[in-house]
């Protein structure tokens, strides 16, 4: 092999290793969080979540991220239609209600739908 062929092959292998996602990232589910009602808006709307996490884990995450008082509640809704059970696993919700490679969740402080 010549020097240019070696450089090209090295560039190709490094580019493919960067472009391919790791197994850890591939196993995560993309969740889109949309604010509804009088709740503060989270500027970063798209998050990757471990598929084995529960809905209550996401509720606690949002509660902590927004620094809400202990007496304030967070309600989650899937696609503006229904409130999933707190023990529901994210993977199951994504398989049944995921659209365009994302699970769309709406969060609010008051009951909005369902």
N, CA and C atoms as an extended XYZ file, in Angstrom:
342
Properties=species:S:1:pos:R:3:atomname:S:1:resname:S:1:resid:I:1 pbc="F F F"
N         0.834       -1.171        0.000 N   UNK     1
C         0.000        0.000        0.000 CA  UNK     1
C         0.882        1.239        0.000 C   UNK     1
N         0.430        2.250       -0.714 N   UNK     2
C         1.166        3.509       -0.735 CA  UNK     2
C         0.700        4.383        0.421 C   UNK     2
N         1.416        5.473        0.623 N   UNK     3
C         1.068        6.383        1.713 CA  UNK     3
C        -0.328        6.976        1.536 C   UNK     3
N        -0.699        7.318        0.302 N   UNK     4
C        -2.019        7.915        0.084 CA  UNK     4
C        -3.132        6.895        0.309 C   UNK     4
N        -2.906        5.627       -0.099 N   UNK     5
C        -3.908        4.597        0.129 CA  UNK     5
C        -4.090        4.340        1.615 C   UNK     5
N        -2.980        4.341        2.358 N   UNK     6
C        -3.061        4.138        3.801 CA  UNK     6
C        -3.807        5.294        4.455 C   UNK     6
N        -3.535        6.519        4.013 N   UNK     7
C        -4.202        7.680        4.583 CA  UNK     7
C        -5.695        7.649        4.272 C   UNK     7
N        -6.042        7.239        3.031 N   UNK     8
C        -7.452        7.171        2.655 CA  UNK     8
C        -8.178        6.093        3.446 C   UNK     8
N        -7.540        4.944        3.626 N   UNK     9
C        -8.187        3.868        4.367 CA  UNK     9
C        -8.333        4.248        5.836 C   UNK     9
N        -7.354        4.948        6.390 N   UNK    10
C        -7.444        5.399        7.776 CA  UNK    10
C        -8.563        6.416        7.933 C   UNK    10
N        -8.695        7.324        6.960 N   UNK    11
C        -9.754        8.322        7.008 CA  UNK    11
C       -11.118        7.659        6.891 C   UNK    11
N       -11.232        6.679        6.024 N   UNK    12
C       -12.494        5.983        5.827 CA  UNK    12
C       -12.910        5.245        7.091 C   UNK    12
N       -11.975        4.538        7.721 N   UNK    13
C       -12.333        3.787        8.920 CA  UNK    13
C       -12.665        4.717       10.070 C   UNK    13
N       -11.967        5.836       10.194 N   UNK    14
C       -12.285        6.746       11.284 CA  UNK    14
C       -13.638        7.425       11.047 C   UNK    14
N       -13.950        7.731        9.792 N   UNK    15
C       -15.233        8.362        9.492 CA  UNK    15
C       -16.381        7.412        9.760 C   UNK    15
N       -16.231        6.143        9.443 N   UNK    16
C       -17.311        5.199        9.689 CA  UNK    16
C       -17.477        4.927       11.177 C   UNK    16
N       -16.399        4.938       11.937 N   UNK    17
C       -16.530        4.697       13.365 CA  UNK    17
C       -17.200        5.875       14.062 C   UNK    17
N       -17.025        7.087       13.548 N   UNK    18
C       -17.667        8.247       14.130 CA  UNK    18
C       -19.144        8.287       13.730 C   UNK    18
N       -19.453        7.952       12.500 N   UNK    19
C       -20.808        8.077       11.985 CA  UNK    19
C       -21.769        7.049       12.578 C   UNK    19
N       -21.275        5.871       12.912 N   UNK    20
C       -22.167        4.835       13.420 CA  UNK    20
C       -22.418        5.049       14.905 C   UNK    20
N       -23.669        4.973       15.334 N   UNK    21
C       -23.966        5.143       16.748 CA  UNK    21
C       -23.523        3.924       17.541 C   UNK    21
N       -23.225        4.121       18.795 N   UNK    22
C       -22.829        3.011       19.645 CA  UNK    22
C       -24.060        2.193       20.003 C   UNK    22
N       -23.827        0.990       20.480 N   UNK    23
C       -24.945        0.131       20.869 CA  UNK    23
C       -25.749        0.755       21.996 C   UNK    23
N       -25.066        1.489       22.879 N   UNK    24
C       -25.741        2.124       24.002 CA  UNK    24
C       -26.714        3.196       23.510 C   UNK    24
N       -26.298        4.024       22.530 N   UNK    25
C       -27.171        5.067       21.994 CA  UNK    25
C       -28.296        4.476       21.162 C   UNK    25
N       -28.027        3.406       20.431 N   UNK    26
C       -29.039        2.797       19.571 CA  UNK    26
C       -30.171        2.194       20.393 C   UNK    26
N       -29.888        1.791       21.618 N   UNK    27
C       -30.895        1.158       22.449 CA  UNK    27
C       -31.821        2.173       23.115 C   UNK    27
N       -31.501        3.456       23.035 N   UNK    28
C       -32.322        4.475       23.693 CA  UNK    28
C       -33.469        4.923       22.793 C   UNK    28
N       -34.497        5.472       23.415 N   UNK    29
C       -35.682        5.937       22.702 CA  UNK    29
C       -35.705        7.454       22.741 C   UNK    29
N       -36.011        8.041       21.609 N   UNK    30
C       -36.102        9.499       21.489 CA  UNK    30
C       -37.479        9.946       21.965 C   UNK    30
N       -37.499       10.836       22.964 N   UNK    31
C       -38.744       11.332       23.538 CA  UNK    31
C       -38.821       12.835       23.291 C   UNK    31
N       -39.943       13.278       22.746 N   UNK    32
C       -40.185       14.694       22.487 CA  UNK    32
C       -41.123       15.224       23.562 C   UNK    32
N       -40.656       16.196       24.363 N   UNK    33
C       -41.439       16.755       25.453 CA  UNK    33
C       -42.009       18.107       25.038 C   UNK    33
N       -43.325       18.230       25.065 N   UNK    34
C       -44.012       19.474       24.717 CA  UNK    34
C       -44.749       20.001       25.935 C   UNK    34
N       -44.608       21.295       26.193 N   UNK    35
C       -45.295       21.929       27.315 CA  UNK    35
C       -46.738       22.235       26.935 C   UNK    35
N       -47.623       22.129       27.908 N   UNK    36
C       -49.036       22.429       27.707 CA  UNK    36
C       -49.534       23.227       28.905 C   UNK    36
N       -50.331       24.234       28.663 N   UNK    37
C       -50.911       25.005       29.755 CA  UNK    37
C       -49.914       25.962       30.384 C   UNK    37
N       -49.988       26.095       31.704 N   UNK    38
C       -49.195       27.088       32.417 CA  UNK    38
C       -47.888       26.534       33.005 C   UNK    38
N       -47.340       25.514       32.409 N   UNK    39
C       -46.090       24.932       32.904 CA  UNK    39
C       -44.908       25.615       32.204 C   UNK    39
N       -43.783       25.796       32.891 N   UNK    40
C       -42.611       26.362       32.219 CA  UNK    40
C       -42.148       25.468       31.065 C   UNK    40
N       -41.622       26.093       30.025 N   UNK    41
C       -41.195       25.365       28.834 CA  UNK    41
C       -39.750       24.924       29.002 C   UNK    41
N       -39.476       23.674       28.674 N   UNK    42
C       -38.104       23.162       28.639 CA  UNK    42
C       -37.573       23.449       27.240 C   UNK    42
N       -36.479       24.205       27.158 N   UNK    43
C       -35.963       24.606       25.847 CA  UNK    43
C       -35.488       23.416       25.025 C   UNK    43
N       -34.851       22.448       25.680 N   UNK    44
C       -34.437       21.237       24.969 CA  UNK    44
C       -35.633       20.302       24.957 C   UNK    44
N       -36.227       20.128       23.790 N   UNK    45
C       -37.455       19.343       23.701 CA  UNK    45
C       -37.208       17.862       23.474 C   UNK    45
N       -36.105       17.508       22.838 N   UNK    46
C       -35.851       16.115       22.480 CA  UNK    46
C       -34.835       15.512       23.445 C   UNK    46
N       -35.184       14.378       24.027 N   UNK    47
C       -34.324       13.681       24.982 CA  UNK    47
C       -34.247       12.213       24.590 C   UNK    47
N       -33.129       11.576       24.891 N   UNK    48
C       -33.015       10.128       24.696 CA  UNK    48
C       -33.134        9.461       26.060 C   UNK    48
N       -33.978        8.452       26.111 N   UNK    49
C       -34.316        7.809       27.375 CA  UNK    49
C       -34.100        6.307       27.254 C   UNK    49
N       -33.638        5.716       28.330 N   UNK    50
C       -33.493        4.268       28.401 CA  UNK    50
C       -34.879        3.634       28.244 C   UNK    50
N       -35.039        2.653       27.359 N   UNK    51
C       -36.373        2.083       27.110 CA  UNK    51
C       -37.000        1.398       28.318 C   UNK    51
N       -36.217        1.034       29.307 N   UNK    52
C       -36.760        0.342       30.472 CA  UNK    52
C       -37.185        1.285       31.589 C   UNK    52
N       -37.066        2.591       31.383 N   UNK    53
C       -37.533        3.570       32.373 CA  UNK    53
C       -39.052        3.631       32.339 C   UNK    53
N       -39.625        4.115       33.429 N   UNK    54
C       -41.080        4.199       33.525 CA  UNK    54
C       -41.538        5.642       33.342 C   UNK    54
N       -42.844        5.792       33.187 N   UNK    55
C       -43.439        7.113       33.040 CA  UNK    55
C       -43.205        7.934       34.311 C   UNK    55
N       -43.268        7.312       35.464 N   UNK    56
C       -43.030        8.043       36.710 CA  UNK    56
C       -41.608        8.582       36.773 C   UNK    56
N       -40.653        7.871       36.180 N   UNK    57
C       -39.277        8.370       36.136 CA  UNK    57
C       -39.213        9.657       35.313 C   UNK    57
N       -39.925        9.722       34.192 N   UNK    58
C       -39.950       10.935       33.369 CA  UNK    58
C       -40.646       12.061       34.116 C   UNK    58
N       -41.721       11.756       34.840 N   UNK    59
C       -42.406       12.773       35.632 CA  UNK    59
C       -41.466       13.360       36.685 C   UNK    59
N       -40.714       12.501       37.369 N   UNK    60
C       -39.755       12.973       38.376 CA  UNK    60
C       -38.646       13.788       37.735 C   UNK    60
N       -38.196       13.361       36.550 N   UNK    61
C       -37.155       14.101       35.833 CA  UNK    61
C       -37.628       15.513       35.492 C   UNK    61
N       -38.829       15.632       34.944 N   UNK    62
C       -39.373       16.945       34.582 CA  UNK    62
C       -39.557       17.800       35.827 C   UNK    62
N       -40.073       17.201       36.892 N   UNK    63
C       -40.291       17.910       38.153 CA  UNK    63
C       -38.980       18.483       38.682 C   UNK    63
N       -37.936       17.658       38.650 N   UNK    64
C       -36.627       18.104       39.134 CA  UNK    64
C       -36.009       19.130       38.186 C   UNK    64
N       -36.132       18.913       36.877 N   UNK    65
C       -35.541       19.814       35.879 CA  UNK    65
C       -36.157       21.211       35.960 C   UNK    65
N       -37.474       21.281       36.180 N   UNK    66
C       -38.160       22.561       36.274 CA  UNK    66
C       -38.087       23.187       37.668 C   UNK    66
N       -37.534       22.436       38.620 N   UNK    67
C       -37.390       22.903       40.010 CA  UNK    67
C       -38.736       23.337       40.592 C   UNK    67
N       -39.702       22.460       40.453 N   UNK    68
C       -41.037       22.729       40.967 CA  UNK    68
C       -41.100       22.434       42.455 C   UNK    68
N       -42.097       23.010       43.113 N   UNK    69
C       -42.314       22.743       44.538 CA  UNK    69
C       -42.743       21.293       44.731 C   UNK    69
N       -42.557       20.794       45.933 N   UNK    70
C       -42.904       19.400       46.227 CA  UNK    70
C       -44.402       19.150       46.105 C   UNK    70
N       -45.230       20.187       46.320 N   UNK    71
C       -46.680       19.981       46.250 CA  UNK    71
C       -47.237       20.118       44.836 C   UNK    71
N       -46.427       20.510       43.863 N   UNK    72
C       -46.888       20.632       42.481 CA  UNK    72
C       -46.752       19.288       41.757 C   UNK    72
N       -47.735       18.970       40.940 N   UNK    73
C       -47.739       17.717       40.192 CA  UNK    73
C       -47.435       17.970       38.723 C   UNK    73
N       -46.952       16.929       38.068 N   UNK    74
C       -46.749       16.946       36.619 CA  UNK    74
C       -47.624       15.848       36.022 C   UNK    74
N       -48.420       16.203       35.047 N   UNK    75
C       -49.247       15.245       34.327 CA  UNK    75
C       -48.630       15.034       32.946 C   UNK    75
N       -48.551       13.786       32.511 N   UNK    76
C       -48.025       13.452       31.191 CA  UNK    76
C       -49.145       12.868       30.333 C   UNK    76
N       -49.096       13.234       29.055 N   UNK    77
C       -50.069       12.722       28.093 CA  UNK    77
C       -49.328       12.262       26.837 C   UNK    77
N       -49.797       11.168       26.261 N   UNK    78
C       -49.218       10.634       25.036 CA  UNK    78
C       -50.044       11.143       23.870 C   UNK    78
N       -49.402       11.867       22.951 N   UNK    79
C       -50.044       12.379       21.737 CA  UNK    79
C       -51.342       13.141       22.002 C   UNK    79
N       -51.401       13.871       23.076 N   UNK    80
C       -52.573       14.676       23.467 CA  UNK    80
C       -53.843       13.851       23.623 C   UNK    80
N       -53.716       12.586       23.919 N   UNK    81
C       -54.917       11.755       23.986 CA  UNK    81
C       -55.163       11.123       25.350 C   UNK    81
N       -54.175       10.500       25.946 N   UNK    82
C       -54.418        9.797       27.204 CA  UNK    82
C       -53.216        9.916       28.127 C   UNK    82
N       -53.499        9.740       29.403 N   UNK    83
C       -52.457        9.754       30.425 CA  UNK    83
C       -52.020        8.317       30.698 C   UNK    83
N       -50.758        7.986       30.445 N   UNK    84
C       -50.300        6.616       30.703 CA  UNK    84
C       -50.171        6.365       32.204 C   UNK    84
N       -50.235        5.105       32.574 N   UNK    85
C       -50.054        4.728       33.972 CA  UNK    85
C       -48.612        5.019       34.396 C   UNK    85
N       -48.398        5.422       35.648 N   UNK    86
C       -47.036        5.745       36.099 CA  UNK    86
C       -46.052        4.577       36.000 C   UNK    86
N       -46.545        3.347       36.072 N   UNK    87
C       -45.641        2.202       35.996 CA  UNK    87
C       -45.462        1.674       34.564 C   UNK    87
N       -46.028        2.381       33.587 N   UNK    88
C       -45.896        1.984       32.176 CA  UNK    88
C       -44.448        2.163       31.721 C   UNK    88
N       -43.931        1.206       30.976 N   UNK    89
C       -42.547        1.248       30.484 CA  UNK    89
C       -42.521        2.025       29.163 C   UNK    89
N       -41.495        2.861       29.020 N   UNK    90
C       -41.368        3.737       27.853 CA  UNK    90
C       -41.293        2.926       26.552 C   UNK    90
N       -40.629        1.787       26.590 N   UNK    91
C       -40.503        0.951       25.396 CA  UNK    91
C       -41.867        0.533       24.869 C   UNK    91
N       -42.769        0.143       25.757 N   UNK    92
C       -44.109       -0.266       25.340 CA  UNK    92
C       -44.887        0.894       24.737 C   UNK    92
N       -44.785        2.064       25.353 N   UNK    93
C       -45.462        3.242       24.814 CA  UNK    93
C       -44.931        3.590       23.435 C   UNK    93
N       -43.612        3.513       23.273 N   UNK    94
C       -43.004        3.845       21.986 CA  UNK    94
C       -43.449        2.870       20.897 C   UNK    94
N       -43.478        1.588       21.217 N   UNK    95
C       -43.876        0.588       20.228 CA  UNK    95
C       -45.327        0.771       19.790 C   UNK    95
N       -46.192        1.200       20.693 N   UNK    96
C       -47.609        1.358       20.358 CA  UNK    96
C       -47.961        2.743       19.830 C   UNK    96
N       -47.285        3.783       20.326 N   UNK    97
C       -47.707        5.146       20.020 CA  UNK    97
C       -46.594        6.034       19.470 C   UNK    97
N       -45.437        5.468       19.167 N   UNK    98
C       -44.343        6.256       18.610 CA  UNK    98
C       -44.645        6.685       17.184 C   UNK    98
N       -44.269        7.931       16.836 N   UNK    99
C       -44.451        8.434       15.476 CA  UNK    99
C       -43.171        9.099       15.015 C   UNK    99
N       -42.796        8.830       13.777 N   UNK   100
C       -41.589        9.406       13.172 CA  UNK   100
C       -40.337        9.167       14.014 C   UNK   100
N       -40.245        8.010       14.615 N   UNK   101
C       -39.066        7.654       15.401 CA  UNK   101
C       -39.001        8.312       16.766 C   UNK   101
N       -40.101        8.930       17.211 N   UNK   102
C       -40.116        9.607       18.507 CA  UNK   102
C       -41.390        9.262       19.260 C   UNK   102
N       -41.291        9.324       20.575 N   UNK   103
C       -42.461        9.221       21.432 CA  UNK   103
C       -42.798       10.640       21.876 C   UNK   103
N       -43.980       11.126       21.520 N   UNK   104
C       -44.368       12.501       21.828 CA  UNK   104
C       -45.150       12.517       23.138 C   UNK   104
N       -44.607       13.235       24.124 N   UNK   105
C       -45.251       13.376       25.429 CA  UNK   105
C       -45.526       14.847       25.699 C   UNK   105
N       -46.695       15.140       26.212 N   UNK   106
C       -47.069       16.488       26.614 CA  UNK   106
C       -47.110       16.523       28.132 C   UNK   106
N       -46.542       17.566       28.725 N   UNK   107
C       -46.527       17.677       30.170 CA  UNK   107
C       -47.197       18.980       30.597 C   UNK   107
N       -47.879       18.933       31.738 N   UNK   108
C       -48.542       20.118       32.263 CA  UNK   108
C       -48.740       19.960       33.773 C   UNK   108
N       -49.126       21.051       34.425 N   UNK   109
C       -49.359       21.033       35.870 CA  UNK   109
C       -50.805       20.659       36.200 C   UNK   109
N       -51.714       20.929       35.294 N   UNK   110
C       -53.138       20.636       35.504 CA  UNK   110
C       -53.576       19.567       34.509 C   UNK   110
N       -54.655       18.878       34.847 N   UNK   111
C       -55.164       17.889       33.904 CA  UNK   111
C       -55.668       18.597       32.664 C   UNK   111
N       -55.245       18.083       31.504 N   UNK   112
C       -55.611       18.729       30.244 CA  UNK   112
C       -56.497       17.836       29.385 C   UNK   112
N       -56.117       16.604       29.196 N   UNK   113
C       -56.877       15.663       28.376 CA  UNK   113
C       -57.143       14.403       29.187 C   UNK   113
N       -58.066       13.606       28.721 N   UNK   114
C       -58.301       12.288       29.298 CA  UNK   114
C       -58.836       12.349       30.668 C   UNK   114
